[in-house]
Amino acid sequence: MEINEEVKKMIEENPVALATIKDGNPYVITVAFVKVKDDKIVITNNYMTNTINNIKDNPNVSLAVWNKDWKGYQINGKAEYFEEGEWHDFVKAIEENKDEACRGAIVVEVNKIKRLA
């Protein structure tokens, strides 16, 4: 699914809530320095453990992003985790990550974008 410039800007300029599933229960964290590349959402794993394990068990994720005016989006998709290769190299090259652990990259293939109120 194509991610338009408005959604891309919202994602890259605001904190994002990332929800995964563990044993049928939601697990939500906030993430920053999220990027959009090739119509995929790319999230750096600096210190995550539970979220990564959840994605490995169930790749279905949901994200929510909004700005100070309470305009935003809910985004659903399937996540894949990379500890090496092109996506890992991509997150390591993000300026904000220069002093971070950069243990891996979560890459979300988007299948639904819904505008929030």
Biopython code that builds the backbone (N, CA, C, O; Angstrom):
import numpy as np
from Bio.PDB.StructureBuilder import StructureBuilder

atoms = [
    (1, "MET", "N", (0.846, -1.184, 0.000)),
    (1, "MET", "CA", (0.000, 0.000, 0.000)),
    (1, "MET", "C", (0.887, 1.243, 0.000)),
    (1, "MET", "O", (1.895, 1.310, 0.703)),
    (2, "GLU", "N", (0.490, 2.209, -0.796)),
    (2, "GLU", "CA", (1.256, 3.446, -0.882)),
    (2, "GLU", "C", (1.038, 4.315, 0.351)),
    (2, "GLU", "O", (-0.085, 4.459, 0.834)),
    (3, "ILE", "N", (2.123, 4.889, 0.849)),
    (3, "ILE", "CA", (2.068, 5.827, 1.971)),
    (3, "ILE", "C", (2.275, 7.216, 1.388)),
    (3, "ILE", "O", (3.356, 7.523, 0.887)),
    (4, "ASN", "N", (1.240, 8.066, 1.450)),
    (4, "ASN", "CA", (1.350, 9.398, 0.851)),
    (4, "ASN", "C", (2.214, 10.324, 1.713)),
    (4, "ASN", "O", (2.567, 9.988, 2.843)),
    (5, "GLU", "N", (2.544, 11.480, 1.165)),
    (5, "GLU", "CA", (3.442, 12.424, 1.839)),
    (5, "GLU", "C", (2.888, 12.919, 3.176)),
    (5, "GLU", "O", (3.651, 13.117, 4.122)),
    (6, "GLU", "N", (1.574, 13.119, 3.266)),
    (6, "GLU", "CA", (0.964, 13.587, 4.514)),
    (6, "GLU", "C", (1.167, 12.555, 5.630)),
    (6, "GLU", "O", (1.544, 12.901, 6.749)),
    (7, "VAL", "N", (0.912, 11.298, 5.309)),
    (7, "VAL", "CA", (1.070, 10.231, 6.300)),
    (7, "VAL", "C", (2.543, 10.058, 6.640)),
    (7, "VAL", "O", (2.896, 9.900, 7.809)),
    (8, "LYS", "N", (3.402, 10.087, 5.633)),
    (8, "LYS", "CA", (4.847, 9.959, 5.866)),
    (8, "LYS", "C", (5.347, 11.050, 6.808)),
    (8, "LYS", "O", (6.090, 10.766, 7.747)),
    (9, "LYS", "N", (4.947, 12.284, 6.564)),
    (9, "LYS", "CA", (5.375, 13.398, 7.405)),
    (9, "LYS", "C", (4.879, 13.213, 8.841)),
    (9, "LYS", "O", (5.620, 13.456, 9.793)),
    (10, "MET", "N", (3.633, 12.785, 8.990)),
    (10, "MET", "CA", (3.070, 12.546, 10.318)),
    (10, "MET", "C", (3.894, 11.491, 11.056)),
    (10, "MET", "O", (4.232, 11.672, 12.226)),
    (11, "ILE", "N", (4.217, 10.391, 10.375)),
    (11, "ILE", "CA", (4.976, 9.303, 10.984)),
    (11, "ILE", "C", (6.382, 9.761, 11.372)),
    (11, "ILE", "O", (6.854, 9.459, 12.468)),
    (12, "GLU", "N", (7.039, 10.475, 10.491)),
    (12, "GLU", "CA", (8.438, 10.820, 10.718)),
    (12, "GLU", "C", (8.634, 11.999, 11.658)),
    (12, "GLU", "O", (9.749, 12.226, 12.130)),
    (13, "GLU", "N", (7.566, 12.765, 11.945)),
    (13, "GLU", "CA", (7.720, 13.956, 12.786)),
    (13, "GLU", "C", (7.054, 13.845, 14.150)),
    (13, "GLU", "O", (7.065, 14.809, 14.916)),
    (14, "ASN", "N", (6.472, 12.688, 14.473)),
    (14, "ASN", "CA", (5.769, 12.520, 15.747)),
    (14, "ASN", "C", (6.091, 11.157, 16.350)),
    (14, "ASN", "O", (6.432, 10.221, 15.628)),
    (15, "PRO", "N", (5.980, 11.045, 17.682)),
    (15, "PRO", "CA", (6.117, 9.716, 18.278)),
    (15, "PRO", "C", (4.997, 8.804, 17.777)),
    (15, "PRO", "O", (3.911, 9.266, 17.430)),
    (16, "VAL", "N", (5.278, 7.519, 17.747)),
    (16, "VAL", "CA", (4.346, 6.529, 17.225)),
    (16, "VAL", "C", (4.102, 5.468, 18.301)),
    (16, "VAL", "O", (5.039, 5.023, 18.963)),
    (17, "ALA", "N", (2.841, 5.068, 18.470)),
    (17, "ALA", "CA", (2.513, 3.941, 19.346)),
    (17, "ALA", "C", (2.510, 2.688, 18.481)),
    (17, "ALA", "O", (1.905, 2.663, 17.409)),
    (18, "LEU", "N", (3.195, 1.646, 18.958)),
    (18, "LEU", "CA", (3.297, 0.381, 18.232)),
    (18, "LEU", "C", (2.689, -0.723, 19.085)),
    (18, "LEU", "O", (3.149, -0.989, 20.195)),
    (19, "ALA", "N", (1.650, -1.363, 18.556)),
    (19, "ALA", "CA", (0.968, -2.439, 19.280)),
    (19, "ALA", "C", (1.268, -3.778, 18.621)),
    (19, "ALA", "O", (1.145, -3.947, 17.408)),
    (20, "THR", "N", (1.666, -4.727, 19.471)),
    (20, "THR", "CA", (1.861, -6.111, 19.039)),
    (20, "THR", "C", (0.902, -6.976, 19.850)),
    (20, "THR", "O", (0.154, -6.476, 20.690)),
    (21, "ILE", "N", (0.936, -8.280, 19.585)),
    (21, "ILE", "CA", (0.033, -9.199, 20.273)),
    (21, "ILE", "C", (0.854, -10.311, 20.923)),
    (21, "ILE", "O", (1.752, -10.879, 20.301)),
    (22, "LYS", "N", (0.535, -10.611, 22.176)),
    (22, "LYS", "CA", (1.167, -11.726, 22.876)),
    (22, "LYS", "C", (0.088, -12.552, 23.544)),
    (22, "LYS", "O", (-0.631, -12.057, 24.411)),
    (23, "ASP", "N", (-0.028, -13.801, 23.147)),
    (23, "ASP", "CA", (-1.033, -14.699, 23.712)),
    (23, "ASP", "C", (-2.437, -14.101, 23.643)),
    (23, "ASP", "O", (-3.226, -14.249, 24.576)),
    (24, "GLY", "N", (-2.741, -13.429, 22.542)),
    (24, "GLY", "CA", (-4.057, -12.846, 22.333)),
    (24, "GLY", "C", (-4.280, -11.508, 23.025)),
    (24, "GLY", "O", (-5.367, -10.937, 22.936)),
    (25, "ASN", "N", (-3.255, -11.003, 23.716)),
    (25, "ASN", "CA", (-3.375, -9.730, 24.437)),
    (25, "ASN", "C", (-2.526, -8.652, 23.775)),
    (25, "ASN", "O", (-1.423, -8.935, 23.306)),
    (26, "PRO", "N", (-3.029, -7.411, 23.730)),
    (26, "PRO", "CA", (-2.248, -6.327, 23.128)),
    (26, "PRO", "C", (-1.091, -5.914, 24.021)),
    (26, "PRO", "O", (-1.170, -5.994, 25.247)),
    (27, "TYR", "N", (-0.025, -5.474, 23.390)),
    (27, "TYR", "CA", (1.161, -4.955, 24.074)),
    (27, "TYR", "C", (1.575, -3.705, 23.302)),
    (27, "TYR", "O", (1.878, -3.792, 22.112)),
    (28, "VAL", "N", (1.592, -2.543, 23.959)),
    (28, "VAL", "CA", (1.819, -1.272, 23.270)),
    (28, "VAL", "C", (3.043, -0.568, 23.844)),
    (28, "VAL", "O", (3.238, -0.514, 25.058)),
    (29, "ILE", "N", (3.869, -0.027, 22.937)),
    (29, "ILE", "CA", (4.998, 0.805, 23.325)),
    (29, "ILE", "C", (5.000, 2.049, 22.444)),
    (29, "ILE", "O", (4.296, 2.101, 21.435)),
    (30, "THR", "N", (5.782, 3.040, 22.822)),
    (30, "THR", "CA", (5.985, 4.204, 21.962)),
    (30, "THR", "C", (7.378, 4.110, 21.350)),
    (30, "THR", "O", (8.321, 3.633, 21.982)),
    (31, "VAL", "N", (7.486, 4.572, 20.115)),
    (31, "VAL", "CA", (8.762, 4.550, 19.408)),
    (31, "VAL", "C", (8.986, 5.900, 18.740)),
    (31, "VAL", "O", (8.038, 6.609, 18.403)),
    (32, "ALA", "N", (10.262, 6.242, 18.554)),
    (32, "ALA", "CA", (10.630, 7.491, 17.892)),
    (32, "ALA", "C", (11.602, 7.188, 16.764)),
    (32, "ALA", "O", (12.046, 6.051, 16.606)),
    (33, "PHE", "N", (11.928, 8.198, 15.989)),
    (33, "PHE", "CA", (12.852, 8.070, 14.869)),
    (33, "PHE", "C", (12.353, 7.040, 13.861)),
    (33, "PHE", "O", (13.142, 6.286, 13.293)),
    (34, "VAL", "N", (11.063, 7.014, 13.647)),
    (34, "VAL", "CA", (10.444, 6.100, 12.699)),
    (34, "VAL", "C", (10.558, 6.712, 11.301)),
    (34, "VAL", "O", (10.348, 7.912, 11.124)),
    (35, "LYS", "N", (10.886, 5.892, 10.324)),
    (35, "LYS", "CA", (11.067, 6.364, 8.951)),
    (35, "LYS", "C", (10.167, 5.590, 8.003)),
    (35, "LYS", "O", (9.719, 4.486, 8.310)),
    (36, "VAL", "N", (9.908, 6.188, 6.845)),
    (36, "VAL", "CA", (9.180, 5.526, 5.767)),
    (36, "VAL", "C", (10.149, 5.374, 4.603)),
    (36, "VAL", "O", (10.768, 6.343, 4.163)),
    (37, "LYS", "N", (10.274, 4.141, 4.107)),
    (37, "LYS", "CA", (11.139, 3.870, 2.961)),
    (37, "LYS", "C", (10.457, 2.810, 2.102)),
    (37, "LYS", "O", (10.040, 1.765, 2.601)),
    (38, "ASP", "N", (10.350, 3.089, 0.819)),
    (38, "ASP", "CA", (9.746, 2.142, -0.128)),
    (38, "ASP", "C", (8.344, 1.711, 0.314)),
    (38, "ASP", "O", (7.980, 0.541, 0.203)),
    (39, "ASP", "N", (7.556, 2.685, 0.821)),
    (39, "ASP", "CA", (6.191, 2.443, 1.296)),
    (39, "ASP", "C", (6.127, 1.431, 2.449)),
    (39, "ASP", "O", (5.107, 0.774, 2.654)),
    (40, "LYS", "N", (7.215, 1.318, 3.185)),
    (40, "LYS", "CA", (7.251, 0.495, 4.392)),
    (40, "LYS", "C", (7.621, 1.389, 5.558)),
    (40, "LYS", "O", (8.331, 2.380, 5.388)),
    (41, "ILE", "N", (7.141, 1.042, 6.740)),
    (41, "ILE", "CA", (7.481, 1.774, 7.953)),
    (41, "ILE", "C", (8.646, 1.044, 8.612)),
    (41, "ILE", "O", (8.596, -0.168, 8.821)),
    (42, "VAL", "N", (9.698, 1.800, 8.938)),
    (42, "VAL", "CA", (10.915, 1.213, 9.482)),
    (42, "VAL", "C", (11.165, 1.779, 10.876)),
    (42, "VAL", "O", (11.257, 2.992, 11.067)),
    (43, "ILE", "N", (11.273, 0.872, 11.845)),
    (43, "ILE", "CA", (11.433, 1.235, 13.255)),
    (43, "ILE", "C", (12.726, 0.612, 13.771)),
    (43, "ILE", "O", (12.977, -0.575, 13.562)),
    (44, "THR", "N", (13.534, 1.406, 14.437)),
    (44, "THR", "CA", (14.780, 0.897, 14.999)),
    (44, "THR", "C", (14.527, 0.171, 16.306)),
    (44, "THR", "O", (13.784, 0.654, 17.160)),
    (45, "ASN", "N", (15.142, -0.980, 16.458)),
    (45, "ASN", "CA", (15.155, -1.660, 17.755)),
    (45, "ASN", "C", (16.460, -1.304, 18.450)),
    (45, "ASN", "O", (17.525, -1.810, 18.097)),
    (46, "ASN", "N", (16.364, -0.435, 19.435)),
    (46, "ASN", "CA", (17.528, -0.131, 20.260)),
    (46, "ASN", "C", (17.523, -0.954, 21.540)),
    (46, "ASN", "O", (18.566, -1.460, 21.953)),
    (47, "TYR", "N", (16.363, -1.094, 22.172)),
    (47, "TYR", "CA", (16.319, -1.760, 23.483)),
    (47, "TYR", "C", (15.105, -2.673, 23.658)),
    (47, "TYR", "O", (14.813, -3.078, 24.783)),
    (48, "MET", "N", (14.400, -3.004, 22.598)),
    (48, "MET", "CA", (13.174, -3.806, 22.709)),
    (48, "MET", "C", (13.501, -5.290, 22.896)),
    (48, "MET", "O", (14.441, -5.819, 22.302)),
    (49, "THR", "N", (12.706, -5.934, 23.729)),
    (49, "THR", "CA", (12.782, -7.393, 23.864)),
    (49, "THR", "C", (11.396, -7.984, 23.654)),
    (49, "THR", "O", (11.204, -8.803, 22.756)),
    (50, "ASN", "N", (10.426, -7.578, 24.474)),
    (50, "ASN", "CA", (9.072, -8.125, 24.368)),
    (50, "ASN", "C", (8.467, -7.888, 22.993)),
    (50, "ASN", "O", (7.876, -8.798, 22.413)),
    (51, "THR", "N", (8.604, -6.691, 22.471)),
    (51, "THR", "CA", (8.021, -6.362, 21.163)),
    (51, "THR", "C", (8.606, -7.249, 20.066)),
    (51, "THR", "O", (7.873, -7.742, 19.209)),
    (52, "ILE", "N", (9.903, -7.451, 20.090)),
    (52, "ILE", "CA", (10.553, -8.283, 19.074)),
    (52, "ILE", "C", (10.061, -9.724, 19.182)),
    (52, "ILE", "O", (9.747, -10.349, 18.169)),
    (53, "ASN", "N", (9.993, -10.253, 20.398)),
    (53, "ASN", "CA", (9.485, -11.618, 20.591)),
    (53, "ASN", "C", (8.042, -11.737, 20.124)),
    (53, "ASN", "O", (7.664, -12.739, 19.518)),
    (54, "ASN", "N", (7.230, -10.714, 20.405)),
    (54, "ASN", "CA", (5.836, -10.724, 19.972)),
    (54, "ASN", "C", (5.729, -10.758, 18.450)),
    (54, "ASN", "O", (4.917, -11.502, 17.902)),
    (55, "ILE", "N", (6.542, -9.960, 17.769)),
    (55, "ILE", "CA", (6.520, -9.918, 16.306)),
    (55, "ILE", "C", (6.942, -11.266, 15.721)),
    (55, "ILE", "O", (6.380, -11.717, 14.723)),
    (56, "LYS", "N", (7.915, -11.894, 16.333)),
    (56, "LYS", "CA", (8.359, -13.208, 15.858)),
    (56, "LYS", "C", (7.250, -14.248, 16.006)),
    (56, "LYS", "O", (7.138, -15.156, 15.182)),
    (57, "ASP", "N", (6.427, -14.120, 17.058)),
    (57, "ASP", "CA", (5.304, -15.041, 17.281)),
    (57, "ASP", "C", (4.087, -14.708, 16.433)),
    (57, "ASP", "O", (3.378, -15.603, 15.973)),
    (58, "ASN", "N", (3.845, -13.407, 16.226)),
    (58, "ASN", "CA", (2.661, -12.947, 15.493)),
    (58, "ASN", "C", (3.027, -11.628, 14.804)),
    (58, "ASN", "O", (3.179, -10.614, 15.485)),
    (59, "PRO", "N", (3.173, -11.612, 13.488)),
    (59, "PRO", "CA", (3.640, -10.411, 12.792)),
    (59, "PRO", "C", (2.602, -9.295, 12.635)),
    (59, "PRO", "O", (2.940, -8.220, 12.139)),
    (60, "ASN", "N", (1.356, -9.520, 13.042)),
    (60, "ASN", "CA", (0.324, -8.488, 12.901)),
    (60, "ASN", "C", (0.563, -7.370, 13.916)),
    (60, "ASN", "O", (0.671, -7.614, 15.118)),
    (61, "VAL", "N", (0.644, -6.145, 13.408)),
    (61, "VAL", "CA", (0.880, -4.986, 14.262)),
    (61, "VAL", "C", (-0.088, -3.869, 13.903)),
    (61, "VAL", "O", (-0.677, -3.849, 12.822)),
    (62, "SER", "N", (-0.234, -2.942, 14.840)),
    (62, "SER", "CA", (-1.010, -1.737, 14.603)),
    (62, "SER", "C", (-0.218, -0.561, 15.163)),
    (62, "SER", "O", (0.386, -0.660, 16.231)),
    (63, "LEU", "N", (-0.229, 0.538, 14.441)),
    (63, "LEU", "CA", (0.453, 1.740, 14.885)),
    (63, "LEU", "C", (-0.551, 2.880, 14.953)),
    (63, "LEU", "O", (-1.524, 2.913, 14.199)),
    (64, "ALA", "N", (-0.309, 3.801, 15.852)),
    (64, "ALA", "CA", (-1.108, 5.022, 15.915)),
    (64, "ALA", "C", (-0.134, 6.188, 15.997)),
    (64, "ALA", "O", (0.839, 6.151, 16.749)),
    (65, "VAL", "N", (-0.409, 7.212, 15.220)),
    (65, "VAL", "CA", (0.423, 8.412, 15.230)),
    (65, "VAL", "C", (-0.509, 9.615, 15.160)),
    (65, "VAL", "O", (-1.507, 9.598, 14.439)),
    (66, "TRP", "N", (-0.177, 10.653, 15.911)),
    (66, "TRP", "CA", (-1.006, 11.854, 15.927)),
    (66, "TRP", "C", (-0.137, 13.049, 16.267)),
    (66, "TRP", "O", (0.952, 12.911, 16.824)),
    (67, "ASN", "N", (-0.645, 14.236, 15.919)),
    (67, "ASN", "CA", (0.094, 15.460, 16.200)),
    (67, "ASN", "C", (-0.555, 16.220, 17.356)),
    (67, "ASN", "O", (-1.522, 15.748, 17.954)),
    (68, "LYS", "N", (-0.019, 17.393, 17.663)),
    (68, "LYS", "CA", (-0.521, 18.182, 18.797)),
    (68, "LYS", "C", (-1.952, 18.664, 18.596)),
    (68, "LYS", "O", (-2.612, 19.054, 19.559)),
    (69, "ASP", "N", (-2.441, 18.643, 17.351)),
    (69, "ASP", "CA", (-3.822, 19.022, 17.060)),
    (69, "ASP", "C", (-4.769, 17.825, 17.072)),
    (69, "ASP", "O", (-5.936, 17.953, 16.703)),
    (70, "TRP", "N", (-4.272, 16.664, 17.494)),
    (70, "TRP", "CA", (-5.041, 15.427, 17.599)),
    (70, "TRP", "C", (-5.492, 14.889, 16.251)),
    (70, "TRP", "O", (-6.481, 14.161, 16.168)),
    (71, "LYS", "N", (-4.773, 15.244, 15.202)),
    (71, "LYS", "CA", (-5.020, 14.652, 13.889)),
    (71, "LYS", "C", (-4.001, 13.539, 13.715)),
    (71, "LYS", "O", (-2.832, 13.696, 14.068)),
    (72, "GLY", "N", (-4.450, 12.410, 13.168)),
    (72, "GLY", "CA", (-3.505, 11.320, 13.027)),
    (72, "GLY", "C", (-4.054, 10.148, 12.249)),
    (72, "GLY", "O", (-5.066, 10.246, 11.556)),
    (73, "TYR", "N", (-3.348, 9.024, 12.386)),
    (73, "TYR", "CA", (-3.683, 7.834, 11.614)),
    (73, "TYR", "C", (-3.495, 6.573, 12.442)),
    (73, "TYR", "O", (-2.632, 6.502, 13.317)),
    (74, "GLN", "N", (-4.320, 5.585, 12.144)),
    (74, "GLN", "CA", (-4.117, 4.225, 12.608)),
    (74, "GLN", "C", (-3.605, 3.457, 11.391)),
    (74, "GLN", "O", (-4.158, 3.571, 10.298)),
    (75, "ILE", "N", (-2.559, 2.687, 11.588)),
    (75, "ILE", "CA", (-1.932, 1.958, 10.490)),
    (75, "ILE", "C", (-1.784, 0.499, 10.903)),
    (75, "ILE", "O", (-1.221, 0.199, 11.956)),
    (76, "ASN", "N", (-2.290, -0.404, 10.072)),
    (76, "ASN", "CA", (-2.175, -1.833, 10.342)),
    (76, "ASN", "C", (-1.287, -2.478, 9.301)),
    (76, "ASN", "O", (-1.236, -2.044, 8.150)),
    (77, "GLY", "N", (-0.585, -3.525, 9.719)),
    (77, "GLY", "CA", (0.264, -4.229, 8.775)),
    (77, "GLY", "C", (0.920, -5.442, 9.385)),
    (77, "GLY", "O", (0.594, -5.863, 10.495)),
    (78, "LYS", "N", (1.852, -5.992, 8.634)),
    (78, "LYS", "CA", (2.622, -7.153, 9.073)),
    (78, "LYS", "C", (4.074, -6.720, 9.226)),
    (78, "LYS", "O", (4.643, -6.069, 8.349)),
    (79, "ALA", "N", (4.659, -7.096, 10.357)),
    (79, "ALA", "CA", (6.029, -6.698, 10.665)),
    (79, "ALA", "C", (6.987, -7.865, 10.478)),
    (79, "ALA", "O", (6.639, -9.029, 10.678)),
    (80, "GLU", "N", (8.191, -7.514, 10.092)),
    (80, "GLU", "CA", (9.275, -8.487, 10.009)),
    (80, "GLU", "C", (10.488, -7.862, 10.689)),
    (80, "GLU", "O", (10.705, -6.654, 10.598)),
    (81, "TYR", "N", (11.272, -8.687, 11.366)),
    (81, "TYR", "CA", (12.418, -8.187, 12.122)),
    (81, "TYR", "C", (13.722, -8.605, 11.449)),
    (81, "TYR", "O", (13.887, -9.756, 11.046)),
    (82, "PHE", "N", (14.652, -7.641, 11.336)),
    (82, "PHE", "CA", (15.944, -7.883, 10.695)),
    (82, "PHE", "C", (17.082, -7.497, 11.637)),
    (82, "PHE", "O", (17.139, -6.366, 12.118)),
    (83, "GLU", "N", (17.982, -8.434, 11.897)),
    (83, "GLU", "CA", (19.159, -8.169, 12.737)),
    (83, "GLU", "C", (20.409, -7.901, 11.902)),
    (83, "GLU", "O", (21.469, -7.585, 12.441)),
    (84, "GLU", "N", (20.276, -8.030, 10.591)),
    (84, "GLU", "CA", (21.388, -7.754, 9.684)),
    (84, "GLU", "C", (20.828, -7.450, 8.304)),
    (84, "GLU", "O", (19.630, -7.589, 8.059)),
    (85, "GLY", "N", (21.715, -7.034, 7.409)),
    (85, "GLY", "CA", (21.295, -6.779, 6.043)),
    (85, "GLY", "C", (20.892, -5.342, 5.778)),
    (85, "GLY", "O", (21.189, -4.441, 6.562)),
    (86, "GLU", "N", (20.204, -5.141, 4.651)),
    (86, "GLU", "CA", (19.856, -3.809, 4.155)),
    (86, "GLU", "C", (19.053, -2.977, 5.160)),
    (86, "GLU", "O", (19.359, -1.803, 5.367)),
    (87, "TRP", "N", (18.029, -3.569, 5.787)),
    (87, "TRP", "CA", (17.182, -2.809, 6.704)),
    (87, "TRP", "C", (17.939, -2.451, 7.979)),
    (87, "TRP", "O", (17.776, -1.351, 8.508)),
    (88, "HIS", "N", (18.759, -3.363, 8.472)),
    (88, "HIS", "CA", (19.570, -3.064, 9.656)),
    (88, "HIS", "C", (20.561, -1.940, 9.331)),
    (88, "HIS", "O", (20.743, -1.021, 10.130)),
    (89, "ASP", "N", (21.194, -2.014, 8.171)),
    (89, "ASP", "CA", (22.107, -0.950, 7.745)),
    (89, "ASP", "C", (21.379, 0.385, 7.623)),
    (89, "ASP", "O", (21.931, 1.430, 7.966)),
    (90, "PHE", "N", (20.142, 0.349, 7.136)),
    (90, "PHE", "CA", (19.346, 1.571, 6.988)),
    (90, "PHE", "C", (19.135, 2.260, 8.338)),
    (90, "PHE", "O", (19.349, 3.467, 8.448)),
    (91, "VAL", "N", (18.717, 1.513, 9.370)),
    (91, "VAL", "CA", (18.461, 2.156, 10.669)),
    (91, "VAL", "C", (19.759, 2.616, 11.325)),
    (91, "VAL", "O", (19.776, 3.628, 12.025)),
    (92, "LYS", "N", (20.841, 1.879, 11.102)),
    (92, "LYS", "CA", (22.127, 2.304, 11.660)),
    (92, "LYS", "C", (22.584, 3.632, 11.065)),
    (92, "LYS", "O", (23.321, 4.378, 11.711)),
    (93, "ALA", "N", (22.154, 3.932, 9.841)),
    (93, "ALA", "CA", (22.558, 5.166, 9.166)),
    (93, "ALA", "C", (21.684, 6.367, 9.527)),
    (93, "ALA", "O", (22.006, 7.488, 9.132)),
    (94, "ILE", "N", (20.594, 6.171, 10.261)),
    (94, "ILE", "CA", (19.730, 7.291, 10.666)),
    (94, "ILE", "C", (20.487, 8.160, 11.658)),
    (94, "ILE", "O", (21.009, 7.663, 12.656)),
    (95, "GLU", "N", (20.543, 9.443, 11.384)),
    (95, "GLU", "CA", (21.318, 10.386, 12.203)),
    (95, "GLU", "C", (20.978, 10.288, 13.696)),
    (95, "GLU", "O", (21.872, 10.296, 14.542)),
    (96, "GLU", "N", (19.690, 10.197, 14.009)),
    (96, "GLU", "CA", (19.276, 10.144, 15.417)),
    (96, "GLU", "C", (19.767, 8.885, 16.125)),
    (96, "GLU", "O", (19.810, 8.848, 17.355)),
    (97, "ASN", "N", (20.136, 7.864, 15.374)),
    (97, "ASN", "CA", (20.594, 6.602, 15.965)),
    (97, "ASN", "C", (22.106, 6.518, 16.140)),
    (97, "ASN", "O", (22.617, 5.470, 16.536)),
    (98, "LYS", "N", (22.832, 7.597, 15.854)),
    (98, "LYS", "CA", (24.299, 7.507, 15.829)),
    (98, "LYS", "C", (24.902, 7.036, 17.152)),
    (98, "LYS", "O", (25.953, 6.395, 17.135)),
    (99, "ASP", "N", (24.287, 7.324, 18.285)),
    (99, "ASP", "CA", (24.816, 6.891, 19.582)),
    (99, "ASP", "C", (23.948, 5.810, 20.223)),
    (99, "ASP", "O", (24.036, 5.573, 21.428)),
    (100, "GLU", "N", (23.115, 5.159, 19.421)),
    (100, "GLU", "CA", (22.203, 4.138, 19.941)),
    (100, "GLU", "C", (22.696, 2.733, 19.606)),
    (100, "GLU", "O", (23.617, 2.553, 18.809)),
    (101, "ALA", "N", (22.064, 1.743, 20.231)),
    (101, "ALA", "CA", (22.482, 0.350, 20.075)),
    (101, "ALA", "C", (22.213, -0.211, 18.678)),
    (101, "ALA", "O", (23.006, -1.006, 18.173)),
    (102, "CYS", "N", (21.115, 0.186, 18.050)),
    (102, "CYS", "CA", (20.727, -0.295, 16.711)),
    (102, "CYS", "C", (20.861, -1.810, 16.602)),
    (102, "CYS", "O", (21.609, -2.323, 15.770)),
    (103, "ARG", "N", (20.127, -2.514, 17.451)),
    (103, "ARG", "CA", (20.176, -3.980, 17.461)),
    (103, "ARG", "C", (19.472, -4.605, 16.271)),
    (103, "ARG", "O", (19.756, -5.750, 15.919)),
    (104, "GLY", "N", (18.554, -3.871, 15.644)),
    (104, "GLY", "CA", (17.831, -4.422, 14.510)),
    (104, "GLY", "C", (16.817, -3.440, 13.963)),
    (104, "GLY", "O", (16.696, -2.310, 14.437)),
    (105, "ALA", "N", (16.085, -3.899, 12.950)),
    (105, "ALA", "CA", (15.066, -3.067, 12.303)),
    (105, "ALA", "C", (13.760, -3.834, 12.204)),
    (105, "ALA", "O", (13.736, -4.991, 11.785)),
    (106, "ILE", "N", (12.674, -3.178, 12.595)),
    (106, "ILE", "CA", (11.323, -3.691, 12.383)),
    (106, "ILE", "C", (10.816, -3.027, 11.113)),
    (106, "ILE", "O", (10.815, -1.801, 11.005)),
    (107, "VAL", "N", (10.390, -3.829, 10.160)),
    (107, "VAL", "CA", (9.884, -3.309, 8.882)),
    (107, "VAL", "C", (8.428, -3.737, 8.752)),
    (107, "VAL", "O", (8.109, -4.926, 8.778)),
    (108, "VAL", "N", (7.547, -2.739, 8.609)),
    (108, "VAL", "CA", (6.116, -2.999, 8.547)),
    (108, "VAL", "C", (5.618, -2.803, 7.120)),
    (108, "VAL", "O", (5.753, -1.730, 6.531)),
    (109, "GLU", "N", (5.042, -3.866, 6.590)),
    (109, "GLU", "CA", (4.349, -3.837, 5.299)),
    (109, "GLU", "C", (2.905, -3.416, 5.598)),
    (109, "GLU", "O", (2.146, -4.175, 6.200)),
    (110, "VAL", "N", (2.537, -2.216, 5.179)),
    (110, "VAL", "CA", (1.248, -1.628, 5.517)),
    (110, "VAL", "C", (0.128, -2.231, 4.672)),
    (110, "VAL", "O", (0.260, -2.368, 3.455)),
    (111, "ASN", "N", (-0.987, -2.592, 5.336)),
    (111, "ASN", "CA", (-2.152, -3.079, 4.572)),
    (111, "ASN", "C", (-3.398, -2.231, 4.792)),
    (111, "ASN", "O", (-4.398, -2.417, 4.100)),
    (112, "LYS", "N", (-3.352, -1.286, 5.763)),
    (112, "LYS", "CA", (-4.513, -0.410, 5.993)),
    (112, "LYS", "C", (-4.056, 0.864, 6.693)),
    (112, "LYS", "O", (-3.272, 0.827, 7.641)),
    (113, "ILE", "N", (-4.563, 1.990, 6.203)),
    (113, "ILE", "CA", (-4.337, 3.287, 6.844)),
    (113, "ILE", "C", (-5.695, 3.929, 7.040)),
    (113, "ILE", "O", (-6.473, 4.063, 6.096)),
    (114, "LYS", "N", (-5.973, 4.326, 8.275)),
    (114, "LYS", "CA", (-7.269, 4.938, 8.601)),
    (114, "LYS", "C", (-7.018, 6.258, 9.319)),
    (114, "LYS", "O", (-6.250, 6.316, 10.280)),
    (115, "ARG", "N", (-7.668, 7.310, 8.850)),
    (115, "ARG", "CA", (-7.532, 8.615, 9.489)),
    (115, "ARG", "C", (-8.245, 8.606, 10.842)),
    (115, "ARG", "O", (-9.370, 8.118, 10.954)),
    (116, "LEU", "N", (-7.591, 9.141, 11.856)),
    (116, "LEU", "CA", (-8.204, 9.299, 13.167)),
    (116, "LEU", "C", (-8.879, 10.658, 13.234)),
    (116, "LEU", "O", (-8.543, 11.559, 12.465)),
    (117, "ALA", "N", (-9.813, 10.808, 14.133)),
    (117, "ALA", "CA", (-10.566, 12.067, 14.254)),
    (117, "ALA", "C", (-9.665, 13.234, 14.542)),
    (117, "ALA", "O", (-10.139, 14.362, 14.672)),
]
sb = StructureBuilder()
sb.init_structure("model")
sb.init_model(0)
sb.init_chain("A")
sb.init_seg("    ")
for serial, (resi, resn, name, xyz) in enumerate(atoms, 1):
    if name == "N":
        sb.init_residue(resn, " ", resi, " ")
    sb.init_atom(name, np.array(xyz, "f"), 0.0, 1.0, " ", f" {name:<3s}", serial, name[0])
structure = sb.get_structure()
